[in-house]
Amino acid sequence: MKNNKMKLILAIYDLFLALGAIYCGIIMISGRFGEYPQEWLSRVPFTNWIIPGIIAIAFYGLGNLIAGIFNLSKENMGIIISFIMGLIFLVSLLISIRVLGDIYLATGEFIILSIVQILLSIIAFIIYMSKKNSLV
């Protein structure tokens, strides 16, 4: 029962991250709000924010959506997918800080979100393993 509650929390968190990634990707593609500095484009292999926006939607948005769906099912693969998505997001943020030589206002918040996803995944995995070992 504990594992089901933890997986539900993780699933909701994954779906929250998926919506956020899709939203940010749409903003990047549309070019609205001027949130992404044009001077950063000289430091990355892109000429505009369309490709990074597509990556945000396709990889982070769909990846977290898949993790959330798997966590809502009886499969435990969602825990692993959530952990991997959190780890990839954290590493990509740290790399972006290094490459850009600058920190976007939301980078700190995104780092916290990725660490929370990693920690929730670890907790869900520990609960799953303890439940699995108690059945043996």
C-alpha positions as CSV (number, residue, x, y, z in Angstrom):
1,M,0.0,0.0,0.0
2,K,2.8,2.4,0.9
3,N,4.4,1.7,-2.5
4,N,1.2,2.6,-4.3
5,K,0.9,5.9,-2.5
6,M,4.5,6.7,-3.3
7,K,4.1,5.8,-6.9
8,L,1.0,8.0,-7.1
9,I,3.0,10.9,-5.7
10,L,5.8,10.2,-8.1
11,A,3.3,9.9,-11.0
12,I,1.7,13.2,-10.2
13,Y,5.1,14.9,-9.9
14,D,6.2,13.3,-13.3
15,L,3.0,14.6,-14.9
16,F,3.6,18.1,-13.4
17,L,7.1,18.1,-14.9
18,A,5.8,16.9,-18.2
19,L,3.3,19.7,-18.4
20,G,6.0,22.2,-17.4
21,A,8.4,20.9,-20.1
22,I,5.7,21.0,-22.8
23,Y,4.7,24.5,-21.7
24,C,8.3,25.8,-21.8
25,G,8.9,24.1,-25.1
26,I,5.9,25.8,-26.6
27,I,7.1,29.2,-25.3
28,M,10.6,28.5,-26.8
29,I,9.1,27.5,-30.2
30,S,6.7,30.4,-30.3
31,G,9.3,33.0,-29.3
32,R,6.9,34.7,-27.1
33,F,7.7,36.6,-23.9
34,G,11.4,37.0,-24.9
35,E,12.4,34.8,-22.0
36,Y,15.4,33.2,-23.7
37,P,18.3,35.5,-24.4
38,Q,19.4,35.7,-28.0
39,E,23.0,36.1,-26.9
40,W,23.0,32.5,-25.6
41,L,22.5,31.3,-29.1
42,S,26.0,32.2,-30.0
43,R,27.2,29.7,-27.4
44,V,25.1,26.7,-28.5
45,P,24.8,24.9,-31.8
46,F,21.4,26.4,-32.6
47,T,20.4,29.5,-34.5
48,N,17.1,29.9,-32.7
49,W,15.1,28.4,-29.8
50,I,12.9,26.2,-32.0
51,I,15.0,23.0,-31.8
52,P,15.6,23.4,-28.0
53,G,11.8,23.8,-27.7
54,I,11.2,20.7,-29.7
55,I,13.7,18.8,-27.5
56,A,12.0,20.1,-24.4
57,I,8.7,18.8,-25.6
58,A,9.8,15.6,-27.2
59,F,12.3,14.5,-24.6
60,Y,11.5,16.0,-21.3
61,G,7.8,16.4,-21.8
62,L,7.1,13.0,-23.3
63,G,9.7,11.3,-21.2
64,N,8.1,12.5,-18.0
65,L,4.7,11.8,-19.4
66,I,5.7,8.2,-20.0
67,A,7.2,7.9,-16.5
68,G,4.0,9.3,-15.0
69,I,1.8,6.8,-17.0
70,F,4.1,3.9,-16.0
71,N,3.9,5.0,-12.4
72,L,0.1,5.0,-12.6
73,S,0.1,1.5,-13.9
74,K,1.1,-1.6,-12.0
75,E,4.5,-1.6,-13.7
76,N,7.5,-0.5,-11.6
77,M,9.5,0.6,-14.6
78,G,8.1,4.1,-14.0
79,I,10.3,4.5,-11.0
80,I,13.4,3.8,-13.0
81,I,12.3,6.1,-15.9
82,S,11.5,8.9,-13.3
83,F,15.0,8.5,-11.8
84,I,16.7,8.6,-15.2
85,M,14.6,11.6,-16.4
86,G,15.6,13.5,-13.2
87,L,19.2,12.6,-13.5
88,I,19.3,13.6,-17.2
89,F,17.6,16.9,-16.4
90,L,20.0,17.7,-13.6
91,V,23.1,16.8,-15.7
92,S,21.7,18.9,-18.7
93,L,21.2,21.9,-16.4
94,L,24.7,21.6,-15.0
95,I,26.1,21.3,-18.5
96,S,24.1,24.4,-19.6
97,I,25.5,26.4,-16.8
98,R,29.0,25.4,-17.9
99,V,28.4,26.0,-21.6
100,L,26.5,29.3,-21.3
101,G,28.7,30.6,-18.5
102,D,25.5,32.1,-17.1
103,I,22.5,31.0,-15.1
104,Y,19.0,31.6,-16.3
105,L,16.7,32.9,-13.6
106,A,14.8,29.5,-13.4
107,T,17.9,27.3,-13.5
108,G,18.0,27.1,-9.7
109,E,14.4,26.1,-9.5
110,F,14.8,23.5,-12.3
111,I,17.8,22.0,-10.4
112,I,15.6,21.7,-7.3
113,L,12.8,20.1,-9.3
114,S,15.2,17.6,-10.8
115,I,16.7,16.7,-7.4
116,V,13.2,16.3,-5.9
117,Q,12.4,13.9,-8.8
118,I,15.5,11.9,-8.2
119,L,14.8,11.7,-4.4
120,L,11.1,10.7,-4.9
121,S,12.3,8.0,-7.3
122,I,14.8,6.7,-4.8
123,I,12.2,6.7,-2.0
124,A,9.7,4.9,-4.2
125,F,12.4,2.3,-5.2
126,I,13.4,1.7,-1.6
127,I,9.7,1.2,-0.6
128,Y,9.2,-1.1,-3.6
129,M,12.3,-3.2,-2.7
130,S,11.4,-3.4,1.0
131,K,7.9,-4.5,0.1
132,K,9.3,-7.0,-2.4
133,N,11.7,-8.4,0.2
134,S,9.0,-8.7,2.9
135,L,7.0,-10.9,0.5
136,V,9.9,-13.3,0.0
